[in-house]
């Protein structure tokens, strides 16, 4: 071999190995030792995904609850009589649901026919509480709840107002009924 060719090939030969016999086979063996069980890796990835989904769902629920709490505020000015205040609440509740059903003709039609099933007892409960702050808070909550607060969270809006104004919540009423007690309006 020509001496110049030997000089050109020497760096290539040295680059292919570290010069120690068996070093390459040891590094290959080490790579196989560190290889994990595919079933274990899949199980761990599944667990990580489940925890991530739970965290995302918890964050979503917390954001909705924060929106509910923010919407459920007592306005600065209150209505003068409870019946008018509860009628205003009923109108706001109806508009709250109607906005959420605006894109669904069938559901909107059902709501138009069946809304009394939800609105009548809610209005009666409002009047029975005889609490202008509670009625005004509900009206405010239904008017200002962001779109992320779904129709099925209407009772959560009512309960948030109850907690803020001293009226009984749905849980308070059920607990009292279970104990055989009656709650007096606030």
C-alpha positions in Angstrom: 0.0 0.0 0.0 1.2 3.4 -0.8 2.3 5.5 2.3 0.0 8.3 1.4 -3.0 5.9 1.2 -2.1 4.5 4.6 -2.2 8.0 6.1 -5.7 8.6 4.6 -7.1 5.3 5.8 -5.7 5.4 9.3 -8.2 8.0 10.7 -11.1 6.0 9.3 -9.9 2.8 10.9 -9.4 4.5 14.2 -12.8 6.1 14.1 -14.6 2.8 13.7 -13.5 1.5 17.1 -12.1 2.8 20.3 -9.1 0.6 19.9 -9.9 -1.7 22.8 -10.8 -5.3 21.8 -14.3 -6.3 22.8 -15.4 -2.7 23.6 -18.1 -2.7 20.9 -19.5 -6.0 21.9 -19.7 -4.8 25.6 -21.6 -1.7 24.5 -24.1 -3.8 22.5 -24.6 -6.1 25.5 -25.1 -3.1 27.8 -27.8 -1.8 25.4 -29.7 -5.2 25.6 -29.4 -5.1 29.4 -31.1 -1.7 29.5 -33.9 -2.8 27.2 -37.3 -2.8 29.1 -40.2 -5.1 28.9 -42.6 -3.9 26.2 -45.6 -5.0 28.2 -44.4 -3.1 31.2 -43.7 0.0 29.1 -47.2 -0.1 27.6 -48.7 -0.5 31.1 -46.7 2.5 32.4 -47.7 4.6 29.4 -51.3 3.7 29.9 -51.1 4.7 33.6 -49.4 8.0 32.6 -52.2 8.7 30.1 -54.9 7.9 32.6 -53.3 10.3 35.2 -53.0 13.0 32.5 -56.7 12.6 31.5 -57.7 12.7 35.2 -55.7 15.9 35.7 -57.1 17.5 32.6 -60.7 16.6 33.7 -60.1 18.0 37.2 -58.7 21.2 35.7 -61.8 21.5 33.4 -64.2 21.0 36.3 -62.3 23.5 38.5 -62.5 26.1 35.7 -66.3 25.5 35.4 -66.7 25.8 39.2 -64.7 29.0 39.1 -67.0 30.4 36.4 -70.0 29.4 38.4 -68.6 31.1 41.5 -67.8 34.3 39.6 -71.3 34.5 38.0 -73.1 33.9 41.3 -72.8 37.4 42.7 -75.3 39.6 44.4 -75.8 42.8 42.3 -75.5 46.2 43.9 -79.2 47.0 43.5 -82.0 44.6 44.5 -85.6 44.3 43.3 -88.2 45.7 45.6 -90.5 42.7 46.0 -89.8 38.9 46.0 -92.4 37.9 43.4 -90.9 40.4 40.8 -87.4 39.2 41.7 -88.3 35.6 41.2 -90.1 36.3 37.9 -86.9 38.0 36.7 -84.9 35.0 37.8 -87.3 32.7 35.9 -86.8 34.8 32.8 -83.0 34.8 33.2 -83.1 31.0 33.7 -85.2 30.5 30.6 -82.7 32.7 28.6 -79.7 30.8 30.1 -81.1 27.4 28.8 -82.3 28.9 25.5 -78.8 30.3 24.7 -77.3 26.8 25.3 -79.8 25.1 23.0 -79.8 27.7 20.2 -78.0 25.4 17.8 -80.2 22.4 18.4 -83.7 22.8 17.0 -85.1 19.6 18.5 -83.8 20.4 22.0 -85.0 24.0 21.7 -88.5 22.8 20.8 -88.5 20.3 23.7 -87.4 23.1 26.1 -90.2 25.4 24.8 -92.8 22.7 25.7 -91.2 21.3 28.9 -89.5 24.3 30.5 -92.2 24.7 33.1 -91.0 21.4 34.7 -87.7 23.1 35.6 -88.8 26.7 35.9 -92.0 26.4 38.0 -90.4 24.6 41.0 -87.4 26.9 40.8 -89.6 30.0 40.9 -91.7 28.6 43.7 -88.5 27.8 45.7 -87.3 31.3 45.1 -90.5 32.9 46.4 -90.6 30.5 49.4 -87.1 31.7 50.4 -88.3 35.3 50.6 -84.7 36.4 50.1 -84.2 39.3 47.6 -80.5 38.8 47.7 -80.9 35.1 46.7 -83.3 35.9 43.9 -81.1 38.7 42.5 -78.0 36.5 42.7 -79.7 33.8 40.7 -80.8 36.3 38.1 -77.3 37.7 37.9 -75.8 34.2 37.6 -78.1 33.1 34.8 -77.5 36.3 32.9 -73.7 36.3 33.2 -72.7 32.6 33.2 -70.2 32.0 30.4 -71.0 29.5 27.7 -68.7 26.9 29.3 -71.3 26.6 32.1 -73.6 24.0 30.5 -77.3 23.8 30.9 -77.0 20.9 33.4 -75.1 23.1 35.8 -78.1 25.4 36.4 -78.6 23.9 39.8 -75.0 24.6 40.6 -75.6 28.3 39.9 -78.6 28.2 42.2 -76.6 26.4 45.0 -73.7 28.9 44.7 -76.2 31.8 45.2 -77.7 29.9 48.1 -74.4 29.5 49.8 -73.5 33.2 49.3 -76.8 34.5 50.6 -77.7 32.1 53.4 -80.5 30.3 51.6 -80.6 26.5 51.8 -78.8 24.5 49.0 -80.2 21.4 47.3 -77.9 19.3 49.6 -79.2 21.2 52.7 -82.8 20.4 51.7 -82.1 16.7 51.0 -80.2 16.4 54.3 -83.1 18.0 56.2 -85.7 15.7 54.5 -83.6 12.7 55.4 -83.5 13.8 59.0 -87.2 14.6 59.0 -86.7 18.3 59.6 -88.0 21.3 57.7 -85.8 24.2 56.8 -87.2 27.7 57.4 -86.6 30.3 54.7 -83.6 32.6 55.3 
